[in-house]
Each structure stands twice: as C-alpha cells, then as structure tokens.
Amino acid sequence: MKVCVPTMGNLGLNEQVGEHFGRVPTYTIVDTDTGEVEILPNTSMHVGGGGYAPELLSTANVDVMLCSGLGRKAIGMFEEFGIMVYIGAYGNVKNVIQMWKEEKLQPATDANACGRHAFRGEGSGSGCENHHH
C-alpha cells in the first residue's frame, strides 16, 4: 500500500509533516509493503504548477493520505480518486505512519473538515482547533 504524507522537504522518513497539504514543497510516499520511500515534488497549482494535489497523488498510485487537517472540498476530491484520508498527523513521516498503523489517526469526514480551509467559507471551524505545533 502506498501511503503519502505532505512534507516540508526531502528528508524522507525524518521529514516534518507540512500543515497545508496543498502548499507543501514535497509529498513523501512510503510503500508499506516494500518500505520504499519516494519523494514527489509538489507541482500542483497551489505552488504555480498545474492541477490539484489529489490528482498528482492519484497518478503516483497513492492509496492513503495522512495529513494534519484539510477542507471539505479536498476530502471530496481525494474520495473521487479513491484515496483514503486520515487527519491528526504531526511530527515526522516515520512517526505519522506508525500512528496510522496503530489506528491513532481519524479518517477525514465532512464533520471534522477544517473550517478555515473550507471552500468559499463554508463550515463551522471544527477540526482545526487541535493542531499540534
């Protein structure tokens, strides 16, 4: 299974999780079957490229995305591409994957989507107050 974490650079398993999944410089993808680590540069439109991050990750055959939090529109897009999203990630990639394996991250839903990242201001602000810094 390919698990993706939005990251701040190229350190692989030791890289820190990026808080804004669409604007991070890199996505670190770990194949949980082989242990292989791939670092994908973010070329989406949020950083001056084309397309959206979910599309980019779908072409990399990502199955699961682990991030700190994201808005409803993004959750919907990941669902369209068949990518499961879990939120509550913090720390480094290795830590996040361990948390996910231990079922300590929650599946992202409309109910826990980030209000402040919501599309056109929808949402109540739930889901974003508990960021770990």
C-alpha positions as CSV (number, residue, x, y, z in Angstrom):
1,M,0.0,0.0,0.0
2,K,1.3,3.5,-0.8
3,V,0.9,6.0,2.0
4,C,1.5,9.7,1.4
5,V,2.4,12.4,3.8
6,P,2.6,16.1,2.9
7,T,6.1,17.2,3.9
8,M,8.4,20.2,4.2
9,G,11.4,18.9,2.3
10,N,13.5,15.9,1.2
11,L,14.5,14.1,4.4
12,G,12.2,11.1,3.7
13,L,11.1,9.3,6.9
14,N,12.7,12.0,9.1
15,E,11.0,14.9,7.3
16,Q,8.4,17.0,9.2
17,V,4.7,16.9,8.2
18,G,3.6,20.1,6.4
19,E,0.4,21.7,7.7
20,H,-1.1,22.9,4.5
21,F,-1.3,19.8,2.3
22,G,-1.8,21.7,-0.9
23,R,1.1,24.1,-0.5
24,V,3.8,21.8,0.9
25,P,7.1,21.6,-1.2
26,T,7.0,17.8,-1.3
27,Y,4.9,14.7,-0.7
28,T,6.7,11.8,0.9
29,I,5.3,8.4,-0.3
30,V,6.1,5.2,1.6
31,D,5.2,1.8,0.2
32,T,4.2,-0.1,3.4
33,D,4.8,-3.5,1.6
34,T,8.4,-2.8,0.4
35,G,9.5,0.0,2.7
36,E,10.5,2.0,-0.4
37,V,10.4,5.8,0.1
38,E,9.6,8.2,-2.8
39,I,9.7,12.0,-2.6
40,L,7.4,13.7,-5.0
41,P,7.8,17.4,-5.6
42,N,4.5,19.3,-5.3
43,T,3.8,20.6,-8.9
44,S,0.2,21.5,-8.2
45,M,-1.4,24.8,-9.0
46,H,-1.1,25.9,-5.4
47,V,2.6,26.3,-6.0
48,G,2.4,27.7,-9.5
49,G,2.1,24.4,-11.3
50,G,-1.0,22.7,-12.8
51,G,-3.8,20.6,-11.4
52,Y,-4.7,19.8,-7.8
53,A,-2.7,17.8,-5.3
54,P,-5.2,14.9,-5.2
55,E,-4.8,14.4,-9.0
56,L,-1.0,14.5,-8.6
57,L,-1.1,11.8,-5.9
58,S,-3.6,9.7,-7.8
59,T,-1.1,9.5,-10.7
60,A,1.5,8.3,-8.2
61,N,-0.9,5.5,-7.2
62,V,-1.2,6.7,-3.6
63,D,-3.8,4.7,-1.6
64,V,-3.8,6.6,1.7
65,M,-3.0,10.3,2.6
66,L,-2.1,11.2,6.1
67,C,-2.2,14.9,7.0
68,S,-2.8,17.4,9.8
69,G,-6.2,18.5,8.5
70,L,-7.9,19.7,5.3
71,G,-11.1,21.2,4.0
72,R,-14.3,19.5,2.7
73,K,-13.5,20.2,-1.0
74,A,-10.2,18.5,-0.7
75,I,-11.7,15.5,1.1
76,G,-14.2,15.1,-1.7
77,M,-11.5,15.3,-4.3
78,F,-9.5,12.6,-2.6
79,E,-12.6,10.4,-2.3
80,E,-13.2,10.8,-6.1
81,F,-9.7,9.4,-6.7
82,G,-10.3,6.6,-4.3
83,I,-7.6,7.9,-1.8
84,M,-8.4,7.4,1.9
85,V,-7.6,10.4,4.0
86,Y,-6.7,10.4,7.7
87,I,-6.1,13.6,9.8
88,G,-4.4,14.4,13.0
89,A,-0.9,13.8,11.7
90,Y,2.1,15.7,13.3
91,G,5.8,15.1,13.8
92,N,7.9,13.3,11.2
93,V,6.8,10.9,8.5
94,K,8.0,7.8,10.4
95,N,6.0,8.8,13.4
96,V,2.9,9.6,11.4
97,I,3.0,6.2,9.6
98,Q,3.4,4.5,13.0
99,M,0.4,6.4,14.4
100,W,-1.7,5.4,11.3
101,K,-0.7,1.7,11.7
102,E,-1.8,1.9,15.4
103,E,-5.1,3.5,14.3
104,K,-4.4,6.7,16.2
105,L,-5.4,9.0,13.2
106,Q,-9.0,9.6,12.3
107,P,-10.5,9.1,8.9
108,A,-11.3,12.6,7.4
109,T,-15.0,13.3,7.1
110,D,-17.2,16.3,6.4
111,A,-17.8,16.6,10.1
112,N,-14.1,17.1,11.0
113,A,-13.1,19.1,7.9
114,C,-11.2,22.3,8.7
115,G,-13.5,25.3,8.7
116,R,-10.8,27.8,7.8
117,H,-9.7,25.8,4.8
118,A,-13.3,25.4,3.7
119,F,-14.3,26.2,0.2
120,R,-15.9,29.7,0.0
121,G,-16.1,30.0,3.7
122,E,-18.4,27.1,4.4
123,G,-18.0,25.2,7.7
124,S,-18.1,25.9,11.3
125,G,-14.4,25.9,12.0
126,S,-14.4,22.4,13.6
127,G,-11.5,20.2,13.2
128,C,-8.8,22.9,13.2
129,E,-8.5,23.9,16.8
130,N,-6.4,20.9,17.8
131,H,-3.3,21.4,15.7
132,H,-0.2,20.1,17.3
133,H,2.7,22.5,16.9
